[in-house]
Amino acid sequence: MEPVTHFLTGACIGRAGLNRKTAYATLAAVLAAEAADLDVLWGIAGPVDGLKHHRGITHTFIFAPVVAAVVVGVVWLFHHWNEKRRAHKLPVPDADPGAPAPPQPQPVRWPWVYLAALIAALSHILLDWTNSYGVRPFFPFNPRWYEGSIVFIAEPVLWALLISALVVPALFGLADREIGVRKTPFRGRAWAIFALSGMVIFWCWRWAERAQAVAMLENTQVTSAPIHRIAVLPYPVTPFRWHAILDTDGYYQTAEVNTHTDTMNTDPARDVLYKPADTPAVEAAKRTYLGQVYLDWGRWAVVRDMGQQPIPGMDPPQLPPGRSWTAVEFTDLRFAYSFLNATRSTARSPLSGWVYIIDGHEDAGEFMNGREQK
């Protein structure tokens, strides 16, 4: 999922009761809920390195305790800095002896802080599993990618649930102060539990609708050739619309499925993509660094020989007479549909990669996201 959902989930995890056990529980949960995505820093080394390491070791069960420990270390540093800052404050003049004592800060119980961080770190893996990109939670022992494909990577329904859990208690608090009601400590626990429970219910609903979409595809003659595998991909907001990809020997066919109306829309003249031929340039591109990384990740990868068509924004290699270049494109069909409508997108799909191949065998440059892999 995108960072907003992770941060909001971490805040709700902290406020669901852990913040009553220790100070910094919510802070640790918020940081740990998104910490795994620091692997995007691999992109500094190049776009292919970024793809290779994204949702890698930091998104695994074996590394989640390490992520939690690092976050607790950061919180510990903040705590000691804050303690020193308070200790160096100027002394406060003597207060009225009859005035109530100032409230004491909540004690810090570090095992509870670690537990909050660990739960939030594991929530990151679970959230990322729910979309189509997938995770490898058992890496390095098992390199297989797993994806639930039940929720789009940016889901407004989840935003509404999680934000309401944080905003509504604050609004009630403002109303209470206006009428002079005594402040309630740790306000918002019930709302946080409600939001997290609503998230799970929403997932279950989408899981059931996706299973219905798969059953509709399996029980309908959609293609003219035997189907080897099916991908069913989500749209945001509605749990009833699904984008399907069907794999046959010679082509891929897409379909739009609506589980609310039990309808399926596909046109063999428009929604069929014939599998491109494996030319020498394609075979050479698959052996490049980009090719190996992309094919390891892209479960629905399509590799095309683009001929003498230049890569957008990337100048082709300058060659002497007698030598020629070929552009090879890598795309993943999971990201080649328009999530805003049911029509096929004509724009280039995200997470595409390109390689220039010279004379059918020599790597002359690898590109992703408008950048060259050095």
C-alpha positions as CSV (number, residue, x, y, z in Angstrom):
1,M,0.0,0.0,0.0
2,E,1.0,3.6,-0.3
3,P,2.6,5.3,2.8
4,V,-0.6,7.1,4.0
5,T,-2.4,3.9,4.7
6,H,0.6,2.5,6.5
7,F,1.0,5.6,8.7
8,L,-2.7,5.7,9.5
9,T,-2.8,2.0,10.3
10,G,0.2,2.4,12.7
11,A,-1.6,5.3,14.5
12,C,-4.7,3.2,14.9
13,I,-2.7,0.2,16.2
14,G,-1.1,2.4,18.8
15,R,-4.4,4.0,19.9
16,A,-6.2,0.7,20.0
17,G,-5.0,0.1,23.6
18,L,-1.2,-0.1,23.5
19,N,-0.9,3.6,24.2
20,R,-2.5,2.9,27.6
21,K,0.4,0.5,28.5
22,T,3.3,2.8,27.8
23,A,4.3,6.2,26.5
24,Y,5.5,6.3,22.9
25,A,3.4,3.3,21.8
26,T,1.7,5.3,19.1
27,L,4.9,7.0,18.0
28,A,6.6,3.6,17.7
29,A,3.7,2.0,15.8
30,V,3.5,4.9,13.3
31,L,7.2,4.7,12.6
32,A,7.3,0.9,12.4
33,A,4.3,0.8,10.2
34,E,6.1,2.5,7.3
35,A,9.8,1.7,8.2
36,A,10.0,-1.2,5.8
37,D,9.6,1.1,2.8
38,L,13.0,2.6,3.5
39,D,14.1,0.1,1.0
40,V,13.2,2.7,-1.6
41,L,16.6,4.2,-0.9
42,W,18.1,1.4,-3.0
43,G,16.7,3.5,-5.9
44,I,19.7,5.9,-5.4
45,A,21.9,3.1,-6.9
46,G,19.6,3.0,-9.9
47,P,16.1,2.2,-10.9
48,V,16.7,-1.5,-11.5
49,D,18.4,-1.8,-8.1
50,G,15.3,-0.1,-6.7
51,L,13.0,-2.7,-8.3
52,K,15.2,-5.6,-7.1
53,H,15.2,-4.6,-3.5
54,H,11.8,-3.0,-3.1
55,R,9.6,-5.2,-0.9
56,G,12.7,-7.3,-0.3
57,I,14.3,-8.2,3.0
58,T,12.6,-5.4,5.0
59,H,9.3,-6.9,4.1
60,T,9.9,-10.3,5.5
61,F,8.9,-12.1,8.7
62,I,12.5,-12.8,9.6
63,F,13.4,-9.1,9.4
64,A,10.2,-7.6,11.1
65,P,11.7,-8.0,14.6
66,V,14.8,-6.1,13.4
67,V,12.7,-3.3,11.9
68,A,10.9,-3.1,15.3
69,A,14.1,-3.0,17.2
70,V,15.6,-0.2,15.0
71,V,12.4,1.8,15.5
72,V,12.6,1.3,19.3
73,G,16.2,2.5,19.2
74,V,15.1,5.7,17.4
75,V,12.3,6.2,20.0
76,W,14.8,5.6,22.8
77,L,17.1,8.3,21.4
78,F,14.2,10.7,21.1
79,H,13.1,9.9,24.7
80,H,16.6,10.6,26.1
81,W,16.9,13.8,24.1
82,N,13.5,14.9,25.4
83,E,14.5,14.1,29.0
84,K,17.7,16.1,28.7
85,R,15.8,19.0,27.1
86,R,13.3,19.0,30.0
87,A,16.1,18.7,32.6
88,H,17.9,21.8,31.2
89,K,14.8,24.0,31.3
90,L,14.9,27.0,33.6
91,P,13.4,26.3,37.1
92,V,9.7,27.2,37.4
93,P,8.9,29.8,40.1
94,D,7.1,28.4,43.2
95,A,3.5,27.7,42.4
96,D,0.5,28.3,44.6
97,P,0.7,25.6,47.3
98,G,-3.0,25.1,47.0
99,A,-2.9,24.5,43.2
100,P,-3.2,20.9,42.0
101,A,0.1,19.2,41.1
102,P,0.9,19.1,37.4
103,P,0.2,15.8,35.7
104,Q,3.1,13.4,35.6
105,P,4.3,12.0,32.3
106,Q,3.2,8.5,31.4
107,P,5.9,6.0,32.2
108,V,7.8,4.3,29.4
109,R,7.7,0.5,29.4
110,W,10.1,-0.5,26.7
111,P,8.8,-4.1,26.1
112,W,5.4,-2.6,25.4
113,V,7.0,-0.1,23.0
114,Y,8.7,-2.9,21.2
115,L,5.5,-4.9,21.0
116,A,3.7,-2.0,19.4
117,A,6.5,-1.6,16.9
118,L,6.5,-5.3,16.1
119,I,2.8,-5.4,15.5
120,A,3.0,-2.4,13.2
121,A,5.9,-3.8,11.3
122,L,4.0,-7.0,10.7
123,S,1.0,-5.0,9.6
124,H,3.1,-3.5,6.8
125,I,3.7,-6.9,5.3
126,L,0.0,-7.8,5.6
127,L,-1.1,-4.6,4.0
128,D,1.3,-5.0,1.1
129,W,0.1,-8.6,0.6
130,T,-3.4,-7.4,0.0
131,N,-2.6,-5.6,-3.4
132,S,-1.3,-7.0,-6.7
133,Y,2.4,-6.0,-6.3
134,G,2.9,-8.7,-3.7
135,V,5.5,-9.5,-1.1
136,R,8.0,-12.2,-0.3
137,P,7.5,-12.7,3.4
138,F,9.5,-15.9,3.6
139,F,12.6,-14.6,1.8
140,P,15.4,-15.6,1.8
141,F,14.3,-19.2,2.5
142,N,11.5,-19.0,0.0
143,P,11.8,-16.4,-2.9
144,R,8.2,-16.8,-4.1
145,W,6.0,-13.7,-4.4
146,Y,2.6,-13.8,-2.7
147,E,-0.2,-11.3,-3.5
148,G,-3.8,-11.2,-2.3
149,S,-4.9,-8.9,-5.1
150,I,-8.0,-7.9,-3.1
151,V,-7.3,-4.1,-2.6
152,F,-6.0,-1.5,-4.9
153,I,-2.7,0.1,-3.9
154,A,-4.5,3.3,-2.9
155,E,-7.9,2.6,-1.3
156,P,-10.1,5.6,-0.4
157,V,-12.4,3.4,1.7
158,L,-9.5,2.5,4.0
159,W,-8.4,6.2,4.2
160,A,-11.9,7.2,5.3
161,L,-12.0,4.5,8.0
162,L,-8.6,5.2,9.4
163,I,-8.9,9.0,9.3
164,S,-12.3,8.9,11.0
165,A,-10.7,6.9,13.8
166,L,-8.2,9.7,14.4
167,V,-10.3,12.8,13.7
168,V,-13.7,12.0,15.3
169,P,-12.4,11.5,18.8
170,A,-10.5,14.8,18.5
171,L,-13.7,16.6,17.4
172,F,-15.6,15.1,20.4
173,G,-12.8,16.3,22.6
174,L,-13.2,19.8,21.3
175,A,-16.9,19.7,22.0
176,D,-16.3,18.4,25.5
177,R,-14.0,21.3,26.3
178,E,-16.6,23.8,25.0
179,I,-19.1,22.5,27.6
180,G,-16.6,22.0,30.4
181,V,-16.5,18.2,30.5
182,R,-13.3,16.9,32.1
183,K,-10.8,15.6,29.6
184,T,-10.8,11.9,29.1
185,P,-7.3,10.3,28.8
186,F,-6.5,8.0,25.9
187,R,-9.6,9.1,24.0
188,G,-10.2,7.2,20.7
189,R,-9.6,3.5,21.6
190,A,-13.0,2.4,20.5
191,W,-12.7,4.3,17.2
192,A,-9.3,2.8,16.5
193,I,-10.6,-0.7,17.1
194,F,-13.6,0.1,14.9
195,A,-11.4,1.2,12.1
196,L,-9.0,-1.8,12.2
197,S,-12.0,-4.1,12.4
198,G,-13.6,-2.4,9.5
199,M,-10.5,-2.8,7.5
200,V,-10.5,-6.6,8.1
201,I,-14.2,-6.8,7.2
202,F,-13.6,-4.8,4.0
203,W,-10.8,-7.2,3.1
204,C,-13.1,-10.2,3.7
205,W,-15.8,-8.7,1.6
206,R,-13.4,-8.1,-1.2
207,W,-11.9,-11.6,-0.9
208,A,-15.4,-13.0,-1.3
209,E,-16.2,-10.8,-4.3
210,R,-12.8,-11.7,-5.9
211,A,-13.6,-15.4,-5.4
212,Q,-16.9,-14.9,-7.1
213,A,-15.1,-13.2,-10.1
214,V,-12.7,-16.1,-10.4
215,A,-15.6,-18.6,-10.3
216,M,-17.4,-16.6,-13.1
217,L,-14.3,-16.7,-15.3
218,E,-13.7,-20.4,-14.7
219,N,-17.3,-21.3,-15.5
220,T,-17.6,-19.2,-18.6
221,Q,-16.1,-19.8,-22.1
222,V,-14.1,-16.6,-22.3
223,T,-11.3,-17.6,-24.6
224,S,-11.1,-19.9,-27.6
225,A,-8.1,-21.7,-26.3
226,P,-7.4,-23.5,-23.0
227,I,-6.6,-21.1,-20.1
228,H,-3.4,-21.8,-18.1
229,R,-3.8,-19.2,-15.4
230,I,-6.0,-16.3,-14.4
231,A,-5.2,-13.0,-12.7
232,V,-8.1,-11.0,-11.1
233,L,-7.1,-7.5,-10.2
234,P,-9.0,-4.9,-8.1
235,Y,-10.3,-1.4,-8.8
236,P,-10.4,1.2,-6.0
237,V,-13.5,1.9,-3.9
238,T,-15.9,-0.6,-5.4
239,P,-15.5,-4.3,-4.4
240,F,-17.6,-5.4,-7.4
241,R,-15.4,-4.5,-10.4
242,W,-12.4,-6.6,-11.3
243,H,-10.0,-6.6,-14.2
244,A,-9.1,-10.1,-15.3
245,I,-6.1,-11.4,-17.4
246,L,-6.4,-14.9,-18.9
247,D,-3.2,-16.7,-20.1
248,T,-3.4,-19.1,-23.1
249,D,-0.7,-20.7,-25.2
250,G,-0.6,-17.9,-27.9
251,Y,-2.2,-14.8,-26.3
252,Y,-3.5,-13.0,-23.3
253,Q,-7.1,-11.9,-23.1
254,T,-8.5,-9.3,-20.7
255,A,-12.0,-9.0,-19.3
256,E,-13.9,-6.7,-17.0
257,V,-16.0,-8.5,-14.4
258,N,-18.8,-7.1,-12.3
259,T,-19.8,-9.4,-9.5
260,H,-22.8,-7.2,-8.5
261,T,-24.5,-7.6,-11.9
262,D,-22.9,-11.0,-12.7
263,T,-21.7,-9.6,-16.0
264,M,-18.5,-10.0,-17.9
265,N,-17.2,-7.7,-20.7
266,T,-14.5,-8.8,-23.1
267,D,-14.0,-8.4,-26.9
268,P,-11.6,-10.8,-28.7
269,A,-11.0,-8.1,-31.3
270,R,-10.0,-5.5,-28.7
271,D,-8.9,-7.3,-25.6
272,V,-6.5,-9.9,-27.0
273,L,-2.7,-9.4,-26.8
274,Y,-0.8,-11.9,-28.8
275,K,2.4,-13.1,-27.2
276,P,5.4,-11.5,-28.9
277,A,8.1,-13.6,-30.5
278,D,11.4,-14.4,-28.8
279,T,13.9,-12.7,-31.1
280,P,17.6,-12.7,-30.5
281,A,17.3,-9.2,-29.1
282,V,14.6,-10.3,-26.7
283,E,16.7,-13.3,-25.5
284,A,19.7,-11.0,-25.0
285,A,17.6,-8.5,-23.1
286,K,16.3,-11.2,-20.7
287,R,19.9,-12.0,-19.8
288,T,20.7,-8.4,-18.8
289,Y,20.6,-7.2,-15.2
290,L,17.2,-5.5,-15.9
291,G,15.9,-8.6,-17.6
292,Q,16.8,-10.9,-14.7
293,V,15.4,-8.6,-12.0
294,Y,12.2,-7.8,-14.0
295,L,11.4,-11.4,-14.8
296,D,12.0,-12.5,-11.2
297,W,9.4,-9.9,-10.0
298,G,7.0,-9.7,-13.0
299,R,4.7,-12.7,-12.8
300,W,2.8,-11.4,-15.8
301,A,5.8,-9.9,-17.7
302,V,5.6,-9.3,-21.4
303,V,8.9,-8.7,-23.3
304,R,8.6,-7.1,-26.8
305,D,11.1,-6.5,-29.5
306,M,10.4,-2.8,-30.4
307,G,12.7,-2.8,-33.4
308,Q,14.2,0.6,-34.3
309,Q,11.6,2.5,-32.1
310,P,13.6,4.7,-29.7
311,I,13.0,4.5,-25.9
312,P,11.0,7.5,-24.8
313,G,13.4,10.1,-23.4
314,M,16.4,7.9,-23.9
315,D,18.6,8.5,-27.0
316,P,19.6,5.3,-28.8
317,P,23.3,4.4,-28.9
318,Q,25.5,6.1,-31.6
319,L,26.9,3.3,-33.7
320,P,29.3,3.1,-36.6
321,P,28.1,1.9,-40.0
322,G,27.3,-1.8,-40.2
323,R,26.0,-2.1,-36.6
324,S,22.4,-1.7,-35.5
325,W,20.4,-1.4,-32.3
326,T,17.1,-2.8,-31.1
327,A,14.9,-1.5,-28.3
328,V,13.3,-4.2,-26.0
329,E,10.4,-3.3,-23.7
330,F,9.5,-5.1,-20.4
331,T,5.9,-4.6,-19.1
332,D,3.8,-6.3,-16.5
333,L,0.2,-6.9,-17.4
334,R,-0.9,-6.4,-13.8
335,F,-0.3,-2.7,-14.2
336,A,-1.4,-2.3,-17.8
337,Y,-5.1,-1.4,-17.1
338,S,-6.7,1.9,-16.3
339,F,-8.0,1.7,-12.7
340,L,-10.2,4.8,-13.3
341,N,-12.5,3.2,-15.8
342,A,-13.2,-0.1,-17.5
343,T,-11.7,0.7,-20.8
344,R,-8.2,-0.4,-21.8
345,S,-5.5,2.2,-21.2
346,T,-3.5,3.3,-24.2
347,A,-0.8,5.0,-22.1
348,R,2.4,3.2,-21.2
349,S,1.9,1.1,-18.2
350,P,3.9,2.0,-15.0
351,L,6.8,-0.1,-13.9
352,S,8.0,-0.7,-17.4
353,G,11.6,-1.1,-18.4
354,W,13.6,-0.9,-21.6
355,V,16.9,-2.2,-22.9
356,Y,18.9,-1.2,-26.0
357,I,20.5,-4.3,-27.6
358,I,23.3,-3.9,-30.2
359,D,23.5,-6.5,-33.0
360,G,21.1,-8.8,-31.2
361,H,23.4,-9.7,-28.3
362,E,25.1,-6.7,-26.7
363,D,23.6,-4.6,-23.8
364,A,23.8,-0.9,-24.6
365,G,21.8,0.6,-21.8
366,E,19.0,-0.3,-19.3
367,F,16.2,2.2,-18.4
368,M,13.3,2.4,-16.0
369,N,11.2,5.4,-14.7
370,G,13.1,7.8,-17.1
371,R,16.5,6.8,-15.6
372,E,19.4,4.7,-16.8
373,Q,20.8,2.0,-14.6
374,K,24.5,2.7,-14.4
